[in-house]
Amino acid sequence: MAGKAKKDKNMKKDVEPNKILKSQGIKLPDRKVEPVLTLEPEIKRTNLKDKKLKYLILVFLILLLVLGIGYGGYRLIKFSIFNFQFSKQLSNDQLKKEQNTEEIIEELGKLVELPKNDVPTVLTVTDLKPLRNQPFFAEAEIGDKVLIFSQSRKAVLYRPSEKKVVSIAPLK
């Protein structure tokens, strides 16, 4: 125990820093100095807020990406369906035109002898103004068909409504 008593005597009591400074002649303000607080808990909270913000931004960007891909897929499918329907309609229209052309050639073949090795180009009269000054179209009406046989160098103006040949002329 004697050793402990020596230690207690040698140990100085806790001295406040203000008393030490005053003993050295340094003047301090009369107010008491408060200990400096550490900001670690606030930094941790800020880090949590930053992590939550980063997480929300990441979730938002992923959601935006998924929505963009979904919308792009939707538009692609709609375009593909439209394109398929349009091409189907176009092929149906083309098929109808070919059938109509064959019918006209067949009807015209009953009235006039047509060139056998020549496939005609069939046109429909839709506007008479530019055609009035040409003698071949003098009696033409809207809806008349013009069959042009390029190899035989003939043109035939045919009226399907009356099933009659209006005019035949050689091509120049």
Backbone as JSON Lines, residues from 0, in Angstrom:
{"i":0,"aa":"M","n":[0.8,-1.18,0.0],"ca":[0.0,0.0,0.0],"c":[0.84,1.25,0.0]}
{"i":1,"aa":"A","n":[2.0,1.1,0.5],"ca":[2.86,2.25,0.55],"c":[3.18,2.74,-0.84]}
{"i":2,"aa":"G","n":[3.25,1.81,-1.8],"ca":[3.52,2.18,-3.19],"c":[2.39,2.99,-3.78]}
{"i":3,"aa":"K","n":[1.21,2.66,-3.36],"ca":[0.05,3.39,-3.87],"c":[0.02,4.8,-3.32]}
{"i":4,"aa":"A","n":[0.41,4.96,-2.1],"ca":[0.39,6.28,-1.49],"c":[1.4,7.18,-2.17]}
{"i":5,"aa":"K","n":[2.56,6.64,-2.56],"ca":[3.56,7.43,-3.25],"c":[3.04,7.88,-4.6]}
{"i":6,"aa":"K","n":[2.35,6.99,-5.26],"ca":[1.8,7.36,-6.57],"c":[0.78,8.47,-6.43]}
{"i":7,"aa":"D","n":[-0.06,8.4,-5.39],"ca":[-1.09,9.41,-5.21],"c":[-0.45,10.78,-4.94]}
{"i":8,"aa":"K","n":[0.66,10.79,-4.19],"ca":[1.3,12.05,-3.9],"c":[1.97,12.62,-5.13]}
{"i":9,"aa":"N","n":[2.56,11.73,-5.94],"ca":[3.24,12.19,-7.14],"c":[2.25,12.66,-8.21]}
{"i":10,"aa":"M","n":[1.08,12.12,-8.19],"ca":[0.08,12.5,-9.21],"c":[-0.5,13.85,-8.88]}
{"i":11,"aa":"K","n":[-0.57,14.65,-9.89],"ca":[-1.16,15.95,-9.7],"c":[-2.64,15.84,-9.97]}
{"i":12,"aa":"K","n":[-3.37,16.65,-9.34],"ca":[-4.81,16.67,-9.57],"c":[-5.07,17.24,-10.94]}
{"i":13,"aa":"D","n":[-6.21,16.86,-11.49],"ca":[-6.58,17.39,-12.81],"c":[-6.68,18.9,-12.73]}
{"i":14,"aa":"V","n":[-5.94,19.54,-13.59],"ca":[-5.93,21.0,-13.61],"c":[-6.69,21.44,-14.84]}
{"i":15,"aa":"E","n":[-7.53,22.4,-14.67],"ca":[-8.29,22.91,-15.82],"c":[-7.36,23.72,-16.71]}
{"i":16,"aa":"P","n":[-7.57,23.63,-18.05],"ca":[-6.69,24.36,-18.95],"c":[-6.75,25.86,-18.76]}
{"i":17,"aa":"N","n":[-7.89,26.39,-18.35],"ca":[-8.02,27.85,-18.17],"c":[-7.11,28.34,-17.03]}
{"i":18,"aa":"K","n":[-7.0,27.54,-15.96],"ca":[-6.17,27.95,-14.82],"c":[-4.7,27.96,-15.21]}
{"i":19,"aa":"I","n":[-4.29,27.02,-16.04],"ca":[-2.9,26.96,-16.48],"c":[-2.57,28.18,-17.31]}
{"i":20,"aa":"L","n":[-3.5,28.52,-18.25],"ca":[-3.27,29.69,-19.08],"c":[-3.22,30.97,-18.26]}
{"i":21,"aa":"K","n":[-4.08,31.08,-17.25],"ca":[-4.09,32.27,-16.4],"c":[-2.79,32.36,-15.59]}
{"i":22,"aa":"S","n":[-2.3,31.23,-15.15],"ca":[-1.07,31.24,-14.35],"c":[0.11,31.69,-15.19]}
{"i":23,"aa":"Q","n":[0.03,31.51,-16.53],"ca":[1.12,31.94,-17.4],"c":[0.93,33.38,-17.87]}
{"i":24,"aa":"G","n":[-0.1,34.03,-17.42],"ca":[-0.32,35.43,-17.72],"c":[-1.14,35.68,-18.97]}
{"i":25,"aa":"I","n":[-1.8,34.68,-19.48],"ca":[-2.64,34.85,-20.66],"c":[-4.05,35.15,-20.19]}
{"i":26,"aa":"K","n":[-4.61,36.24,-20.72],"ca":[-5.95,36.63,-20.32],"c":[-6.97,35.89,-21.2]}
{"i":27,"aa":"L","n":[-7.94,35.35,-20.57],"ca":[-9.02,34.64,-21.26],"c":[-10.33,35.35,-21.0]}
{"i":28,"aa":"P","n":[-11.26,35.2,-21.9],"ca":[-12.57,35.8,-21.62],"c":[-13.22,35.11,-20.43]}
{"i":29,"aa":"D","n":[-14.17,35.79,-19.82],"ca":[-14.82,35.28,-18.62],"c":[-15.75,34.11,-18.88]}
{"i":30,"aa":"R","n":[-16.14,33.94,-20.06],"ca":[-17.08,32.83,-20.33],"c":[-16.37,31.5,-20.33]}
{"i":31,"aa":"K","n":[-17.15,30.51,-20.1],"ca":[-16.6,29.17,-20.02],"c":[-16.51,28.59,-21.43]}
{"i":32,"aa":"V","n":[-15.41,27.94,-21.76],"ca":[-15.22,27.36,-23.08],"c":[-15.9,26.0,-23.09]}
{"i":33,"aa":"E","n":[-16.77,25.82,-24.1],"ca":[-17.49,24.56,-24.22],"c":[-16.69,23.62,-25.09]}
{"i":34,"aa":"P","n":[-16.78,22.35,-24.8],"ca":[-16.02,21.39,-25.63],"c":[-16.57,21.36,-27.06]}
{"i":35,"aa":"V","n":[-15.69,21.1,-28.0],"ca":[-16.05,21.05,-29.4],"c":[-16.8,19.75,-29.67]}
{"i":36,"aa":"L","n":[-17.92,19.87,-30.35],"ca":[-18.71,18.69,-30.67],"c":[-18.23,18.1,-31.99]}
{"i":37,"aa":"T","n":[-18.24,16.82,-32.07],"ca":[-17.88,16.19,-33.34],"c":[-19.14,16.03,-34.19]}
{"i":38,"aa":"L","n":[-18.97,16.07,-35.48],"ca":[-20.11,16.01,-36.4],"c":[-20.28,14.62,-37.01]}
{"i":39,"aa":"E","n":[-19.67,13.63,-36.43],"ca":[-19.75,12.29,-37.01],"c":[-21.17,11.78,-37.16]}
{"i":40,"aa":"P","n":[-22.05,11.92,-36.18],"ca":[-23.41,11.4,-36.38],"c":[-24.12,12.09,-37.56]}
{"i":41,"aa":"E","n":[-23.91,13.4,-37.73],"ca":[-24.52,14.1,-38.84],"c":[-23.94,13.63,-40.17]}
{"i":42,"aa":"I","n":[-22.65,13.37,-40.2],"ca":[-22.02,12.87,-41.41],"c":[-22.61,11.51,-41.76]}
{"i":43,"aa":"K","n":[-22.82,10.69,-40.78],"ca":[-23.42,9.39,-41.03],"c":[-24.83,9.54,-41.57]}
{"i":44,"aa":"R","n":[-25.58,10.47,-41.01],"ca":[-26.93,10.72,-41.52],"c":[-26.88,11.23,-42.95]}
{"i":45,"aa":"T","n":[-25.95,12.13,-43.22],"ca":[-25.81,12.65,-44.57],"c":[-25.46,11.53,-45.52]}
{"i":46,"aa":"N","n":[-24.57,10.63,-45.11],"ca":[-24.23,9.48,-45.95],"c":[-25.46,8.62,-46.21]}
{"i":47,"aa":"L","n":[-26.28,8.43,-45.2],"ca":[-27.51,7.66,-45.39],"c":[-28.44,8.37,-46.38]}
{"i":48,"aa":"K","n":[-28.55,9.69,-46.23],"ca":[-29.39,10.46,-47.16],"c":[-28.84,10.36,-48.58]}
{"i":49,"aa":"D","n":[-27.51,10.46,-48.72],"ca":[-26.9,10.34,-50.04],"c":[-27.15,8.96,-50.63]}
{"i":50,"aa":"K","n":[-27.03,7.93,-49.81],"ca":[-27.26,6.57,-50.3],"c":[-28.71,6.39,-50.74]}
{"i":51,"aa":"K","n":[-29.63,6.95,-49.94],"ca":[-31.05,6.85,-50.31],"c":[-31.31,7.61,-51.61]}
{"i":52,"aa":"L","n":[-30.71,8.78,-51.75],"ca":[-30.89,9.58,-52.95],"c":[-30.32,8.86,-54.17]}
{"i":53,"aa":"K","n":[-29.13,8.3,-54.02],"ca":[-28.53,7.54,-55.12],"c":[-29.38,6.34,-55.48]}
{"i":54,"aa":"Y","n":[-29.91,5.66,-54.47],"ca":[-30.77,4.5,-54.69],"c":[-32.05,4.92,-55.44]}
{"i":55,"aa":"L","n":[-32.67,6.03,-55.03],"ca":[-33.88,6.51,-55.7],"c":[-33.6,6.91,-57.15]}
{"i":56,"aa":"I","n":[-32.47,7.56,-57.38],"ca":[-32.1,7.94,-58.74],"c":[-31.88,6.7,-59.59]}
{"i":57,"aa":"L","n":[-31.2,5.71,-59.03],"ca":[-30.95,4.46,-59.76],"c":[-32.27,3.75,-60.09]}
{"i":58,"aa":"V","n":[-33.17,3.68,-59.13],"ca":[-34.48,3.05,-59.36],"c":[-35.25,3.83,-60.43]}
{"i":59,"aa":"F","n":[-35.21,5.15,-60.37],"ca":[-35.89,5.98,-61.36],"c":[-35.32,5.75,-62.77]}
{"i":60,"aa":"L","n":[-34.0,5.7,-62.88],"ca":[-33.38,5.48,-64.19],"c":[-33.7,4.09,-64.74]}
{"i":61,"aa":"I","n":[-33.7,3.09,-63.88],"ca":[-34.05,1.74,-64.33],"c":[-35.5,1.7,-64.77]}
{"i":62,"aa":"L","n":[-36.38,2.34,-64.01],"ca":[-37.8,2.41,-64.39],"c":[-37.97,3.13,-65.72]}
{"i":63,"aa":"L","n":[-37.25,4.21,-65.9],"ca":[-37.31,4.96,-67.15],"c":[-36.81,4.11,-68.32]}
{"i":64,"aa":"L","n":[-35.75,3.36,-68.1],"ca":[-35.21,2.47,-69.14],"c":[-36.21,1.38,-69.5]}
{"i":65,"aa":"V","n":[-36.83,0.78,-68.49],"ca":[-37.82,-0.27,-68.75],"c":[-39.02,0.29,-69.5]}
{"i":66,"aa":"L","n":[-39.48,1.46,-69.1],"ca":[-40.6,2.09,-69.81],"c":[-40.22,2.43,-71.25]}
{"i":67,"aa":"G","n":[-39.01,2.92,-71.47],"ca":[-38.56,3.24,-72.82],"c":[-38.49,2.01,-73.71]}
{"i":68,"aa":"I","n":[-37.94,0.94,-73.16],"ca":[-37.87,-0.31,-73.93],"c":[-39.27,-0.84,-74.21]}
{"i":69,"aa":"G","n":[-40.15,-0.76,-73.23],"ca":[-41.53,-1.21,-73.41],"c":[-42.25,-0.4,-74.48]}
{"i":70,"aa":"Y","n":[-42.09,0.91,-74.43],"ca":[-42.73,1.77,-75.43],"c":[-42.16,1.51,-76.82]}
{"i":71,"aa":"G","n":[-40.85,1.34,-76.91],"ca":[-40.23,1.04,-78.2],"c":[-40.72,-0.28,-78.77]}
{"i":72,"aa":"G","n":[-40.85,-1.29,-77.9],"ca":[-41.39,-2.59,-78.35],"c":[-42.83,-2.46,-78.81]}
{"i":73,"aa":"Y","n":[-43.61,-1.69,-78.07],"ca":[-45.01,-1.46,-78.45],"c":[-45.1,-0.81,-79.83]}
{"i":74,"aa":"R","n":[-44.29,0.24,-80.05],"ca":[-44.32,0.94,-81.34],"c":[-43.84,0.03,-82.47]}
{"i":75,"aa":"L","n":[-42.84,-0.81,-82.19],"ca":[-42.33,-1.74,-83.19],"c":[-43.4,-2.74,-83.59]}
{"i":76,"aa":"I","n":[-44.11,-3.27,-82.61],"ca":[-45.18,-4.23,-82.9],"c":[-46.3,-3.55,-83.68]}
{"i":77,"aa":"K","n":[-46.69,-2.35,-83.26],"ca":[-47.75,-1.63,-83.98],"c":[-47.33,-1.35,-85.42]}
{"i":78,"aa":"F","n":[-46.06,-0.94,-85.61],"ca":[-45.58,-0.66,-86.96],"c":[-45.56,-1.93,-87.79]}
{"i":79,"aa":"S","n":[-45.13,-3.03,-87.19],"ca":[-45.08,-4.3,-87.92],"c":[-46.48,-4.75,-88.34]}
{"i":80,"aa":"I","n":[-47.44,-4.62,-87.44],"ca":[-48.82,-4.99,-87.77],"c":[-49.35,-4.08,-88.87]}
{"i":81,"aa":"F","n":[-49.1,-2.77,-88.75],"ca":[-49.57,-1.84,-89.77],"c":[-48.92,-2.15,-91.11]}
{"i":82,"aa":"N","n":[-47.62,-2.39,-91.1],"ca":[-46.9,-2.68,-92.33],"c":[-47.41,-3.96,-92.97]}
{"i":83,"aa":"F","n":[-47.69,-4.98,-92.15],"ca":[-48.21,-6.24,-92.66],"c":[-49.59,-6.03,-93.28]}
{"i":84,"aa":"Q","n":[-50.47,-5.28,-92.59],"ca":[-51.81,-5.03,-93.11],"c":[-51.75,-4.2,-94.39]}
{"i":85,"aa":"F","n":[-50.85,-3.22,-94.41],"ca":[-50.72,-2.37,-95.59],"c":[-50.23,-3.18,-96.78]}
{"i":86,"aa":"S","n":[-49.21,-4.03,-96.56],"ca":[-48.69,-4.83,-97.66],"c":[-49.73,-5.85,-98.13]}
{"i":87,"aa":"K","n":[-50.51,-6.38,-97.19],"ca":[-51.58,-7.31,-97.54],"c":[-52.64,-6.6,-98.37]}
{"i":88,"aa":"Q","n":[-53.0,-5.38,-97.95],"ca":[-53.99,-4.6,-98.7],"c":[-53.44,-4.24,-100.07]}
{"i":89,"aa":"L","n":[-52.16,-3.86,-100.11],"ca":[-51.54,-3.51,-101.38],"c":[-51.54,-4.7,-102.33]}
{"i":90,"aa":"S","n":[-51.2,-5.87,-101.82],"ca":[-51.19,-7.05,-102.68],"c":[-52.62,-7.4,-103.12]}
{"i":91,"aa":"N","n":[-53.6,-7.2,-102.25],"ca":[-55.0,-7.44,-102.63],"c":[-55.44,-6.46,-103.72]}
{"i":92,"aa":"D","n":[-55.05,-5.18,-103.56],"ca":[-55.39,-4.18,-104.58],"c":[-54.72,-4.52,-105.91]}
{"i":93,"aa":"Q","n":[-53.48,-4.94,-105.85],"ca":[-52.75,-5.29,-107.07],"c":[-53.4,-6.52,-107.73]}
{"i":94,"aa":"L","n":[-53.82,-7.46,-106.93],"ca":[-54.48,-8.65,-107.45],"c":[-55.8,-8.27,-108.1]}
{"i":95,"aa":"K","n":[-56.54,-7.36,-107.48],"ca":[-57.81,-6.9,-108.05],"c":[-57.56,-6.18,-109.39]}
{"i":96,"aa":"K","n":[-56.51,-5.36,-109.44],"ca":[-56.19,-4.66,-110.68],"c":[-55.84,-5.65,-111.79]}
{"i":97,"aa":"E","n":[-55.06,-6.67,-111.43],"ca":[-54.69,-7.67,-112.44],"c":[-55.93,-8.42,-112.93]}
{"i":98,"aa":"Q","n":[-56.82,-8.77,-112.0],"ca":[-58.05,-9.45,-112.4],"c":[-58.91,-8.54,-113.25]}
{"i":99,"aa":"N","n":[-58.98,-7.26,-112.85],"ca":[-59.76,-6.28,-113.6],"c":[-59.17,-6.11,-115.01]}
{"i":100,"aa":"T","n":[-57.85,-6.06,-115.11],"ca":[-57.18,-5.94,-116.41],"c":[-57.49,-7.15,-117.28]}
{"i":101,"aa":"E","n":[-57.45,-8.33,-116.7],"ca":[-57.75,-9.54,-117.46],"c":[-59.21,-9.54,-117.93]}
{"i":102,"aa":"E","n":[-60.12,-9.07,-117.09],"ca":[-61.54,-8.99,-117.47],"c":[-61.73,-8.01,-118.63]}
{"i":103,"aa":"I","n":[-61.06,-6.86,-118.55],"ca":[-61.19,-5.86,-119.62],"c":[-60.65,-6.41,-120.93]}
{"i":104,"aa":"I","n":[-59.49,-7.08,-120.87],"ca":[-58.89,-7.65,-122.09],"c":[-59.82,-8.72,-122.65]}
{"i":105,"aa":"E","n":[-60.43,-9.51,-121.79],"ca":[-61.34,-10.56,-122.24],"c":[-62.59,-9.95,-122.89]}
{"i":106,"aa":"E","n":[-63.18,-8.94,-122.26],"ca":[-64.36,-8.27,-122.82],"c":[-64.01,-7.6,-124.15]}
{"i":107,"aa":"L","n":[-62.87,-6.94,-124.21],"ca":[-62.46,-6.25,-125.42],"c":[-62.13,-7.24,-126.53]}
{"i":108,"aa":"G","n":[-61.59,-8.39,-126.14],"ca":[-61.27,-9.43,-127.13],"c":[-62.51,-9.98,-127.81]}
{"i":109,"aa":"K","n":[-63.68,-9.91,-127.19],"ca":[-64.94,-10.35,-127.79],"c":[-65.41,-9.36,-128.85]}
{"i":110,"aa":"L","n":[-65.02,-8.07,-128.69],"ca":[-65.48,-7.04,-129.61],"c":[-64.51,-6.8,-130.78]}
{"i":111,"aa":"V","n":[-63.21,-6.87,-130.5],"ca":[-62.18,-6.54,-131.48],"c":[-61.09,-7.61,-131.41]}
{"i":112,"aa":"E","n":[-60.45,-7.87,-132.53],"ca":[-59.33,-8.8,-132.51],"c":[-58.1,-8.06,-131.96]}
{"i":113,"aa":"L","n":[-57.54,-8.64,-130.87],"ca":[-56.41,-8.02,-130.19],"c":[-55.11,-8.73,-130.56]}
{"i":114,"aa":"P","n":[-53.98,-8.03,-130.49],"ca":[-52.69,-8.68,-130.75],"c":[-52.47,-9.79,-129.71]}
{"i":115,"aa":"K","n":[-52.01,-10.96,-130.18],"ca":[-51.93,-12.13,-129.3],"c":[-50.69,-12.16,-128.43]}
{"i":116,"aa":"N","n":[-49.55,-11.72,-128.9],"ca":[-48.3,-11.81,-128.14],"c":[-47.95,-10.52,-127.41]}
{"i":117,"aa":"D","n":[-48.91,-9.64,-127.27],"ca":[-48.64,-8.34,-126.68],"c":[-49.52,-8.15,-125.44]}
{"i":118,"aa":"V","n":[-48.92,-7.88,-124.29],"ca":[-49.68,-7.6,-123.06],"c":[-49.86,-6.09,-122.96]}
{"i":119,"aa":"P","n":[-51.11,-5.63,-122.89],"ca":[-51.33,-4.18,-122.89],"c":[-51.11,-3.54,-121.52]}
{"i":120,"aa":"T","n":[-50.82,-2.26,-121.58],"ca":[-50.82,-1.42,-120.38],"c":[-52.19,-0.78,-120.32]}
{"i":121,"aa":"V","n":[-52.88,-0.95,-119.18],"ca":[-54.24,-0.43,-119.05],"c":[-54.22,0.82,-118.18]}
{"i":122,"aa":"L","n":[-54.78,1.89,-118.71],"ca":[-54.89,3.16,-118.0],"c":[-56.36,3.56,-117.93]}
{"i":123,"aa":"T","n":[-56.71,4.33,-116.92],"ca":[-58.09,4.78,-116.74],"c":[-58.13,6.3,-116.94]}
{"i":124,"aa":"V","n":[-59.11,6.77,-117.68],"ca":[-59.29,8.21,-117.9],"c":[-59.92,8.78,-116.63]}
{"i":125,"aa":"T","n":[-59.21,9.73,-116.0],"ca":[-59.71,10.35,-114.77],"c":[-59.92,11.86,-114.92]}
{"i":126,"aa":"D","n":[-59.28,12.47,-115.92],"ca":[-59.41,13.91,-116.14],"c":[-59.43,14.17,-117.63]}
{"i":127,"aa":"L","n":[-60.46,14.87,-118.09],"ca":[-60.62,15.08,-119.53],"c":[-59.96,16.36,-120.04]}
{"i":128,"aa":"K","n":[-59.67,17.3,-119.18],"ca":[-59.12,18.59,-119.62],"c":[-57.83,18.45,-120.43]}
{"i":129,"aa":"P","n":[-56.82,17.7,-119.96],"ca":[-55.58,17.62,-120.75],"c":[-55.74,16.77,-122.02]}
{"i":130,"aa":"L","n":[-56.84,16.01,-122.13],"ca":[-57.01,15.1,-123.26],"c":[-57.89,15.66,-124.37]}
{"i":131,"aa":"R","n":[-58.63,16.72,-124.13],"ca":[-59.61,17.25,-125.1],"c":[-58.98,17.7,-126.43]}
{"i":132,"aa":"N","n":[-57.76,18.16,-126.42],"ca":[-57.15,18.66,-127.66],"c":[-56.57,17.53,-128.52]}
{"i":133,"aa":"Q","n":[-56.67,16.28,-128.08],"ca":[-56.17,15.15,-128.85],"c":[-57.35,14.42,-129.51]}
{"i":134,"aa":"P","n":[-57.29,14.17,-130.79],"ca":[-58.42,13.57,-131.51],"c":[-58.79,12.18,-131.0]}
{"i":135,"aa":"F","n":[-57.81,11.4,-130.52],"ca":[-58.08,10.06,-130.03],"c":[-59.03,10.09,-128.82]}
{"i":136,"aa":"F","n":[-58.93,11.14,-128.01],"ca":[-59.74,11.25,-126.8],"c":[-60.93,12.19,-126.97]}
{"i":137,"aa":"A","n":[-61.33,12.5,-128.18],"ca":[-62.42,13.44,-128.44],"c":[-63.73,12.97,-127.81]}
{"i":138,"aa":"E","n":[-64.01,11.69,-127.86],"ca":[-65.27,11.17,-127.31],"c":[-65.08,10.45,-125.97]}
{"i":139,"aa":"A","n":[-63.95,10.64,-125.35],"ca":[-63.65,9.94,-124.09],"c":[-64.49,10.49,-122.95]}
{"i":140,"aa":"E","n":[-64.78,9.62,-121.99],"ca":[-65.48,9.99,-120.76],"c":[-64.66,9.49,-119.57]}
{"i":141,"aa":"I","n":[-64.96,10.06,-118.42],"ca":[-64.26,9.62,-117.21],"c":[-64.65,8.18,-116.92]}
{"i":142,"aa":"G","n":[-63.65,7.35,-116.64],"ca":[-63.87,5.93,-116.37],"c":[-63.55,5.04,-117.56]}
{"i":143,"aa":"D","n":[-63.35,5.64,-118.75],"ca":[-62.97,4.85,-119.93],"c":[-61.57,4.28,-119.71]}
{"i":144,"aa":"K","n":[-61.31,3.16,-120.36],"ca":[-60.01,2.49,-120.25],"c":[-59.24,2.67,-121.55]}
{"i":145,"aa":"V","n":[-57.95,2.95,-121.42],"ca":[-57.07,3.05,-122.59],"c":[-56.12,1.87,-122.5]}
{"i":146,"aa":"L","n":[-56.14,1.03,-123.54],"ca":[-55.24,-0.12,-123.61],"c":[-54.17,0.2,-124.63]}
{"i":147,"aa":"I","n":[-52.92,0.17,-124.18],"ca":[-51.8,0.49,-125.08],"c":[-51.02,-0.79,-125.33]}
{"i":148,"aa":"F","n":[-50.98,-1.2,-126.59],"ca":[-50.21,-2.37,-127.02],"c":[-48.91,-1.84,-127.61]}
{"i":149,"aa":"S","n":[-47.83,-1.91,-126.85],"ca":[-46.58,-1.28,-127.27],"c":[-45.88,-2.04,-128.41]}
{"i":150,"aa":"Q","n":[-45.92,-3.35,-128.43],"ca":[-45.28,-4.11,-129.5],"c":[-46.05,-3.98,-130.81]}
{"i":151,"aa":"S","n":[-47.36,-3.98,-130.73],"ca":[-48.2,-3.88,-131.93],"c":[-48.42,-2.43,-132.34]}
{"i":152,"aa":"R","n":[-47.99,-1.51,-131.48],"ca":[-48.1,-0.07,-131.76],"c":[-49.54,0.35,-131.98]}
{"i":153,"aa":"K","n":[-50.48,-0.11,-131.08],"ca":[-51.89,0.26,-131.15],"c":[-52.36,0.77,-129.8]}
{"i":154,"aa":"A","n":[-53.37,1.65,-129.83],"ca":[-54.04,2.13,-128.63],"c":[-55.54,1.97,-128.84]}
{"i":155,"aa":"V","n":[-56.23,1.47,-127.81],"ca":[-57.67,1.25,-127.88],"c":[-58.32,1.99,-126.73]}
{"i":156,"aa":"L","n":[-59.35,2.78,-127.03],"ca":[-60.15,3.47,-126.01],"c":[-61.42,2.65,-125.83]}
{"i":157,"aa":"Y","n":[-61.62,2.11,-124.64],"ca":[-62.73,1.18,-124.38],"c":[-63.58,1.74,-123.24]}
{"i":158,"aa":"R","n":[-64.93,1.66,-123.4],"ca":[-65.86,2.12,-122.37],"c":[-66.5,0.89,-121.72]}
{"i":159,"aa":"P","n":[-66.05,0.51,-120.52],"ca":[-66.57,-0.7,-119.88],"c":[-68.04,-0.59,-119.47]}
{"i":160,"aa":"S","n":[-68.51,0.6,-119.17],"ca":[-69.9,0.75,-118.74],"c":[-70.87,0.38,-119.86]}
{"i":161,"aa":"E","n":[-70.51,0.68,-121.1],"ca":[-71.37,0.35,-122.25],"c":[-70.85,-0.86,-123.02]}
{"i":162,"aa":"K","n":[-69.68,-1.36,-122.62],"ca":[-69.0,-2.48,-123.28],"c":[-68.87,-2.23,-124.77]}
{"i":163,"aa":"K","n":[-68.28,-1.06,-125.09],"ca":[-68.06,-0.74,-126.49],"c":[-66.69,-0.09,-126.7]}
{"i":164,"aa":"V","n":[-66.18,-0.25,-127.91],"ca":[-64.91,0.35,-128.28],"c":[-65.21,1.74,-128.79]}
{"i":165,"aa":"V","n":[-64.58,2.74,-128.21],"ca":[-64.83,4.13,-128.59],"c":[-63.89,4.54,-129.71]}
{"i":166,"aa":"S","n":[-62.62,4.13,-129.63],"ca":[-61.65,4.55,-130.63],"c":[-60.46,3.59,-130.66]}
{"i":167,"aa":"I","n":[-59.89,3.42,-131.88],"ca":[-58.66,2.66,-132.06],"c":[-57.74,3.52,-132.9]}
{"i":168,"aa":"A","n":[-56.46,3.59,-132.49],"ca":[-55.51,4.42,-133.23],"c":[-54.14,3.78,-133.19]}
{"i":169,"aa":"P","n":[-53.33,4.01,-134.24],"ca":[-51.94,3.53,-134.21],"c":[-51.07,4.46,-133.36]}
{"i":170,"aa":"L","n":[-50.06,3.9,-132.76],"ca":[-49.11,4.72,-131.99],"c":[-48.03,5.24,-132.92]}
{"i":171,"aa":"K","n":[-47.58,6.43,-132.68],"ca":[-46.55,7.03,-133.52],"c":[-45.19,6.8,-132.95]}
